[in-house]
Amino acid sequence: MIKNGTSEFDTNTRLDSLKESVGGLVDAGKERAAALKGKAIEGKDAVVRGGTKAINTVGGLIKEHPIAAIGIAFGIGYLVMRLVRR
């Protein structure tokens, strides 16, 4: 059967080819998403490790110098309050 100058067979062949191309793009997208997810997880883990180390360091300094820590916290709070009020 011929419609608009193309055969039904030719149309089906083109549709199959298009399905394969789209399938390949979807598979490539899934692989890329998996790779990006892996990199994001690695980045998150690095940030958590660094944050934990920083918290432990600051916690140790606060335990060693509690009065200085209170003074620093007060000073930072005061500066933030002054900046927010403007």
LOPA-775878 format. One record per atom (N, C-alpha, C): residue in three letters; y, x, z; residue number from 1; atom name. Coordinates in steps of 0.2 Angstrom, whole numbers, always signed. Last residue first. Layout:
BEGIN
@aa: ALA y: Y x: X z: Z i: NUM at: CA
...
***
This chain:
BEGIN
@aa: ARG y: +237 x: +103 z: +298 i: 86 at: N
@aa: ARG y: +242 x: +104 z: +293 i: 86 at: CA
@aa: ARG y: +241 x: +99 z: +287 i: 86 at: C
@aa: ARG y: +225 x: +101 z: +305 i: 85 at: N
@aa: ARG y: +231 x: +97 z: +307 i: 85 at: CA
@aa: ARG y: +236 x: +98 z: +302 i: 85 at: C
@aa: VAL y: +216 x: +111 z: +301 i: 84 at: N
@aa: VAL y: +215 x: +104 z: +299 i: 84 at: CA
@aa: VAL y: +221 x: +100 z: +300 i: 84 at: C
@aa: LEU y: +222 x: +123 z: +306 i: 83 at: N
@aa: LEU y: +222 x: +122 z: +299 i: 83 at: CA
@aa: LEU y: +220 x: +115 z: +297 i: 83 at: C
@aa: ARG y: +220 x: +121 z: +320 i: 82 at: N
@aa: ARG y: +227 x: +122 z: +317 i: 82 at: CA
@aa: ARG y: +227 x: +121 z: +310 i: 82 at: C
@aa: MET y: +206 x: +120 z: +321 i: 81 at: N
@aa: MET y: +210 x: +114 z: +322 i: 81 at: CA
@aa: MET y: +217 x: +115 z: +320 i: 81 at: C
@aa: VAL y: +203 x: +133 z: +317 i: 80 at: N
@aa: VAL y: +201 x: +128 z: +313 i: 80 at: CA
@aa: VAL y: +205 x: +121 z: +314 i: 80 at: C
@aa: LEU y: +208 x: +140 z: +328 i: 79 at: N
@aa: LEU y: +211 x: +141 z: +321 i: 79 at: CA
@aa: LEU y: +209 x: +135 z: +316 i: 79 at: C
@aa: TYR y: +200 x: +135 z: +338 i: 78 at: N
@aa: TYR y: +207 x: +134 z: +339 i: 78 at: CA
@aa: TYR y: +210 x: +135 z: +331 i: 78 at: C
@aa: GLY y: +187 x: +139 z: +335 i: 77 at: N
@aa: GLY y: +189 x: +132 z: +335 i: 77 at: CA
@aa: GLY y: +196 x: +130 z: +335 i: 77 at: C
@aa: ILE y: +189 x: +153 z: +336 i: 76 at: N
@aa: ILE y: +188 x: +150 z: +329 i: 76 at: CA
@aa: ILE y: +189 x: +142 z: +329 i: 76 at: C
@aa: GLY y: +192 x: +154 z: +350 i: 75 at: N
@aa: GLY y: +197 x: +156 z: +345 i: 75 at: CA
@aa: GLY y: +196 x: +153 z: +338 i: 75 at: C
@aa: PHE y: +180 x: +149 z: +355 i: 74 at: N
@aa: PHE y: +186 x: +145 z: +357 i: 74 at: CA
@aa: PHE y: +191 x: +147 z: +351 i: 74 at: C
@aa: ALA y: +171 x: +159 z: +350 i: 73 at: N
@aa: ALA y: +170 x: +152 z: +348 i: 73 at: CA
@aa: ALA y: +176 x: +148 z: +350 i: 73 at: C
@aa: ILE y: +176 x: +170 z: +357 i: 72 at: N
@aa: ILE y: +176 x: +170 z: +350 i: 72 at: CA
@aa: ILE y: +176 x: +163 z: +347 i: 72 at: C
@aa: GLY y: +174 x: +166 z: +371 i: 71 at: N
@aa: GLY y: +181 x: +167 z: +368 i: 71 at: CA
@aa: GLY y: +181 x: +167 z: +361 i: 71 at: C
@aa: ILE y: +160 x: +165 z: +370 i: 70 at: N
@aa: ILE y: +164 x: +159 z: +372 i: 70 at: CA
@aa: ILE y: +171 x: +160 z: +369 i: 70 at: C
@aa: ALA y: +157 x: +179 z: +368 i: 69 at: N
@aa: ALA y: +155 x: +174 z: +363 i: 69 at: CA
@aa: ALA y: +159 x: +167 z: +364 i: 69 at: C
@aa: ALA y: +162 x: +185 z: +379 i: 68 at: N
@aa: ALA y: +165 x: +187 z: +372 i: 68 at: CA
@aa: ALA y: +163 x: +181 z: +367 i: 68 at: C
@aa: ILE y: +153 x: +180 z: +388 i: 67 at: N
@aa: ILE y: +160 x: +179 z: +389 i: 67 at: CA
@aa: ILE y: +163 x: +180 z: +382 i: 67 at: C
@aa: PRO y: +140 x: +185 z: +384 i: 66 at: N
@aa: PRO y: +141 x: +178 z: +384 i: 66 at: CA
@aa: PRO y: +149 x: +176 z: +384 i: 66 at: C
@aa: HIS y: +133 x: +197 z: +377 i: 65 at: N
@aa: HIS y: +140 x: +196 z: +378 i: 65 at: CA
@aa: HIS y: +142 x: +189 z: +378 i: 65 at: C
@aa: GLU y: +119 x: +195 z: +375 i: 64 at: N
@aa: GLU y: +121 x: +201 z: +378 i: 64 at: CA
@aa: GLU y: +129 x: +201 z: +380 i: 64 at: C
@aa: LYS y: +118 x: +182 z: +370 i: 63 at: N
@aa: LYS y: +114 x: +184 z: +376 i: 63 at: CA
@aa: LYS y: +117 x: +190 z: +379 i: 63 at: C
@aa: ILE y: +124 x: +185 z: +358 i: 62 at: N
@aa: ILE y: +127 x: +180 z: +363 i: 62 at: CA
@aa: ILE y: +124 x: +181 z: +370 i: 62 at: C
@aa: LEU y: +116 x: +194 z: +352 i: 61 at: N
@aa: LEU y: +123 x: +196 z: +353 i: 61 at: CA
@aa: LEU y: +126 x: +191 z: +359 i: 61 at: C
@aa: GLY y: +105 x: +186 z: +350 i: 60 at: N
@aa: GLY y: +104 x: +192 z: +354 i: 60 at: CA
@aa: GLY y: +111 x: +194 z: +356 i: 60 at: C
@aa: GLY y: +110 x: +176 z: +341 i: 59 at: N
@aa: GLY y: +107 x: +174 z: +347 i: 59 at: CA
@aa: GLY y: +107 x: +180 z: +352 i: 59 at: C
@aa: VAL y: +112 x: +185 z: +330 i: 58 at: N
@aa: VAL y: +118 x: +181 z: +333 i: 58 at: CA
@aa: VAL y: +116 x: +179 z: +340 i: 58 at: C
@aa: THR y: +99 x: +188 z: +327 i: 57 at: N
@aa: THR y: +104 x: +193 z: +328 i: 57 at: CA
@aa: THR y: +110 x: +190 z: +332 i: 57 at: C
@aa: ASN y: +94 x: +175 z: +324 i: 56 at: N
@aa: ASN y: +91 x: +179 z: +329 i: 56 at: CA
@aa: ASN y: +96 x: +185 z: +332 i: 56 at: C
@aa: ILE y: +101 x: +171 z: +313 i: 55 at: N
@aa: ILE y: +102 x: +167 z: +319 i: 55 at: CA
@aa: ILE y: +99 x: +171 z: +325 i: 55 at: C
@aa: ALA y: +97 x: +181 z: +304 i: 54 at: N
@aa: ALA y: +104 x: +181 z: +306 i: 54 at: CA
@aa: ALA y: +105 x: +177 z: +313 i: 54 at: C
@aa: LYS y: +84 x: +178 z: +302 i: 53 at: N
@aa: LYS y: +86 x: +184 z: +305 i: 53 at: CA
@aa: LYS y: +93 x: +184 z: +307 i: 53 at: C
@aa: THR y: +85 x: +165 z: +297 i: 52 at: N
@aa: THR y: +82 x: +166 z: +303 i: 52 at: CA
@aa: THR y: +84 x: +172 z: +306 i: 52 at: C
@aa: GLY y: +92 x: +168 z: +285 i: 51 at: N
@aa: GLY y: +95 x: +164 z: +290 i: 51 at: CA
@aa: GLY y: +92 x: +165 z: +297 i: 51 at: C
@aa: GLY y: +82 x: +175 z: +278 i: 50 at: N
@aa: GLY y: +88 x: +178 z: +280 i: 50 at: CA
@aa: GLY y: +92 x: +175 z: +285 i: 50 at: C
@aa: ARG y: +72 x: +165 z: +277 i: 49 at: N
@aa: ARG y: +71 x: +172 z: +281 i: 49 at: CA
@aa: ARG y: +77 x: +175 z: +283 i: 49 at: C
@aa: VAL y: +79 x: +156 z: +270 i: 48 at: N
@aa: VAL y: +76 x: +154 z: +276 i: 48 at: CA
@aa: VAL y: +75 x: +160 z: +280 i: 48 at: C
@aa: VAL y: +81 x: +163 z: +258 i: 47 at: N
@aa: VAL y: +87 x: +161 z: +262 i: 47 at: CA
@aa: VAL y: +85 x: +159 z: +269 i: 47 at: C
@aa: ALA y: +68 x: +165 z: +254 i: 46 at: N
@aa: ALA y: +72 x: +170 z: +255 i: 46 at: CA
@aa: ALA y: +78 x: +168 z: +259 i: 46 at: C
@aa: ASP y: +64 x: +151 z: +252 i: 45 at: N
@aa: ASP y: +61 x: +155 z: +257 i: 45 at: CA
@aa: ASP y: +65 x: +161 z: +259 i: 45 at: C
@aa: LYS y: +73 x: +148 z: +241 i: 44 at: N
@aa: LYS y: +73 x: +144 z: +247 i: 44 at: CA
@aa: LYS y: +70 x: +148 z: +253 i: 44 at: C
@aa: GLY y: +68 x: +156 z: +231 i: 43 at: N
@aa: GLY y: +75 x: +157 z: +233 i: 43 at: CA
@aa: GLY y: +76 x: +154 z: +240 i: 43 at: C
@aa: GLU y: +55 x: +151 z: +230 i: 42 at: N
@aa: GLU y: +56 x: +158 z: +232 i: 42 at: CA
@aa: GLU y: +63 x: +159 z: +234 i: 42 at: C
@aa: ILE y: +58 x: +138 z: +225 i: 41 at: N
@aa: ILE y: +54 x: +139 z: +231 i: 41 at: CA
@aa: ILE y: +55 x: +146 z: +234 i: 41 at: C
@aa: ALA y: +64 x: +142 z: +213 i: 40 at: N
@aa: ALA y: +68 x: +138 z: +218 i: 40 at: CA
@aa: ALA y: +65 x: +139 z: +225 i: 40 at: C
@aa: LYS y: +53 x: +147 z: +206 i: 39 at: N
@aa: LYS y: +59 x: +151 z: +208 i: 39 at: CA
@aa: LYS y: +63 x: +148 z: +213 i: 39 at: C
@aa: GLY y: +45 x: +135 z: +205 i: 38 at: N
@aa: GLY y: +43 x: +141 z: +208 i: 38 at: CA
@aa: GLY y: +48 x: +146 z: +210 i: 38 at: C
@aa: LYS y: +53 x: +128 z: +197 i: 37 at: N
@aa: LYS y: +52 x: +125 z: +204 i: 37 at: CA
@aa: LYS y: +49 x: +131 z: +208 i: 37 at: C
@aa: LEU y: +53 x: +135 z: +185 i: 36 at: N
@aa: LEU y: +60 x: +134 z: +189 i: 36 at: CA
@aa: LEU y: +58 x: +132 z: +196 i: 36 at: C
@aa: ALA y: +40 x: +133 z: +182 i: 35 at: N
@aa: ALA y: +43 x: +140 z: +183 i: 35 at: CA
@aa: ALA y: +49 x: +139 z: +187 i: 35 at: C
@aa: ALA y: +39 x: +119 z: +180 i: 34 at: N
@aa: ALA y: +35 x: +122 z: +185 i: 34 at: CA
@aa: ALA y: +38 x: +129 z: +187 i: 34 at: C
@aa: ALA y: +48 x: +118 z: +169 i: 33 at: N
@aa: ALA y: +50 x: +115 z: +176 i: 33 at: CA
@aa: ALA y: +46 x: +118 z: +181 i: 33 at: C
@aa: ARG y: +41 x: +125 z: +159 i: 32 at: N
@aa: ARG y: +48 x: +127 z: +162 i: 32 at: CA
@aa: ARG y: +50 x: +124 z: +168 i: 32 at: C
@aa: GLU y: +30 x: +116 z: +158 i: 31 at: N
@aa: GLU y: +29 x: +123 z: +160 i: 31 at: CA
@aa: GLU y: +36 x: +126 z: +163 i: 31 at: C
@aa: LYS y: +36 x: +104 z: +154 i: 30 at: N
@aa: LYS y: +33 x: +104 z: +161 i: 30 at: CA
@aa: LYS y: +32 x: +112 z: +163 i: 30 at: C
@aa: GLY y: +41 x: +109 z: +142 i: 29 at: N
@aa: GLY y: +46 x: +106 z: +147 i: 29 at: CA
@aa: GLY y: +43 x: +106 z: +154 i: 29 at: C
@aa: ALA y: +29 x: +111 z: +135 i: 28 at: N
@aa: ALA y: +34 x: +116 z: +136 i: 28 at: CA
@aa: ALA y: +39 x: +115 z: +142 i: 28 at: C
@aa: ASP y: +25 x: +97 z: +135 i: 27 at: N
@aa: ASP y: +21 x: +102 z: +138 i: 27 at: CA
@aa: ASP y: +25 x: +109 z: +140 i: 27 at: C
@aa: VAL y: +35 x: +92 z: +127 i: 26 at: N
@aa: VAL y: +34 x: +89 z: +134 i: 26 at: CA
@aa: VAL y: +30 x: +94 z: +138 i: 26 at: C
@aa: LEU y: +33 x: +99 z: +115 i: 25 at: N
@aa: LEU y: +39 x: +99 z: +118 i: 25 at: CA
@aa: LEU y: +39 x: +97 z: +126 i: 25 at: C
@aa: GLY y: +20 x: +94 z: +111 i: 24 at: N
@aa: GLY y: +21 x: +101 z: +113 i: 24 at: CA
@aa: GLY y: +28 x: +102 z: +116 i: 24 at: C
@aa: GLY y: +23 x: +81 z: +109 i: 23 at: N
@aa: GLY y: +18 x: +83 z: +115 i: 23 at: CA
@aa: GLY y: +19 x: +90 z: +116 i: 23 at: C
@aa: VAL y: +31 x: +81 z: +98 i: 22 at: N
@aa: VAL y: +34 x: +79 z: +105 i: 22 at: CA
@aa: VAL y: +30 x: +81 z: +111 i: 22 at: C
@aa: SER y: +22 x: +86 z: +89 i: 21 at: N
@aa: SER y: +28 x: +90 z: +91 i: 21 at: CA
@aa: SER y: +31 x: +88 z: +97 i: 21 at: C
@aa: GLU y: +13 x: +76 z: +89 i: 20 at: N
@aa: GLU y: +11 x: +83 z: +91 i: 20 at: CA
@aa: GLU y: +17 x: +87 z: +93 i: 20 at: C
@aa: LYS y: +21 x: +66 z: +84 i: 19 at: N
@aa: LYS y: +18 x: +65 z: +91 i: 19 at: CA
@aa: LYS y: +15 x: +72 z: +93 i: 19 at: C
@aa: LEU y: +24 x: +70 z: +71 i: 18 at: N
@aa: LEU y: +29 x: +70 z: +76 i: 18 at: CA
@aa: LEU y: +26 x: +69 z: +83 i: 18 at: C
@aa: SER y: +11 x: +70 z: +66 i: 17 at: N
@aa: SER y: +14 x: +76 z: +66 i: 17 at: CA
@aa: SER y: +20 x: +76 z: +71 i: 17 at: C
@aa: ASP y: +9 x: +56 z: +66 i: 16 at: N
@aa: ASP y: +4 x: +61 z: +70 i: 16 at: CA
@aa: ASP y: +8 x: +67 z: +71 i: 16 at: C
@aa: LEU y: +19 x: +52 z: +57 i: 15 at: N
@aa: LEU y: +19 x: +50 z: +64 i: 15 at: CA
@aa: LEU y: +15 x: +54 z: +69 i: 15 at: C
@aa: ARG y: +15 x: +58 z: +45 i: 14 at: N
@aa: ARG y: +21 x: +60 z: +48 i: 14 at: CA
@aa: ARG y: +22 x: +58 z: +56 i: 14 at: C
@aa: THR y: +3 x: +51 z: +44 i: 13 at: N
@aa: THR y: +3 x: +58 z: +44 i: 13 at: CA
@aa: THR y: +9 x: +61 z: +48 i: 13 at: C
@aa: ASN y: +8 x: +38 z: +42 i: 12 at: N
@aa: ASN y: +4 x: +40 z: +48 i: 12 at: CA
@aa: ASN y: +3 x: +47 z: +49 i: 12 at: C
@aa: THR y: +15 x: +40 z: +30 i: 11 at: N
@aa: THR y: +19 x: +38 z: +36 i: 11 at: CA
@aa: THR y: +15 x: +40 z: +42 i: 11 at: C
@aa: ASP y: +5 x: +43 z: +21 i: 10 at: N
@aa: ASP y: +10 x: +48 z: +22 i: 10 at: CA
@aa: ASP y: +14 x: +46 z: +29 i: 10 at: C
@aa: PHE y: -2 x: +31 z: +22 i: 9 at: N
@aa: PHE y: -5 x: +37 z: +24 i: 9 at: CA
@aa: PHE y: +0 x: +42 z: +26 i: 9 at: C
@aa: GLU y: +7 x: +22 z: +16 i: 8 at: N
@aa: GLU y: +5 x: +21 z: +23 i: 8 at: CA
@aa: GLU y: +2 x: +27 z: +26 i: 8 at: C
@aa: SER y: +19 x: +31 z: +5 i: 7 at: N
@aa: SER y: +12 x: +27 z: +7 i: 7 at: CA
@aa: SER y: +11 x: +27 z: +14 i: 7 at: C
@aa: THR y: +35 x: +27 z: +0 i: 6 at: N
@aa: THR y: +30 x: +31 z: +4 i: 6 at: CA
@aa: THR y: +24 x: +27 z: +5 i: 6 at: C
@aa: GLY y: +43 x: +18 z: -7 i: 5 at: N
@aa: GLY y: +42 x: +25 z: -10 i: 5 at: CA
@aa: GLY y: +37 x: +29 z: -6 i: 5 at: C
@aa: ASN y: +44 x: +6 z: +0 i: 4 at: N
@aa: ASN y: +50 x: +11 z: -1 i: 4 at: CA
@aa: ASN y: +48 x: +18 z: -3 i: 4 at: C
@aa: LYS y: +27 x: +6 z: +2 i: 3 at: N
@aa: LYS y: +33 x: +3 z: +4 i: 3 at: CA
@aa: LYS y: +39 x: +8 z: +3 i: 3 at: C
@aa: ILE y: +11 x: +3 z: -4 i: 2 at: N
@aa: ILE y: +17 x: +7 z: -5 i: 2 at: CA
@aa: ILE y: +23 x: +3 z: -3 i: 2 at: C
@aa: MET y: -6 x: +4 z: +0 i: 1 at: N
@aa: MET y: +0 x: +0 z: +0 i: 1 at: CA
@aa: MET y: +6 x: +4 z: +0 i: 1 at: C
***
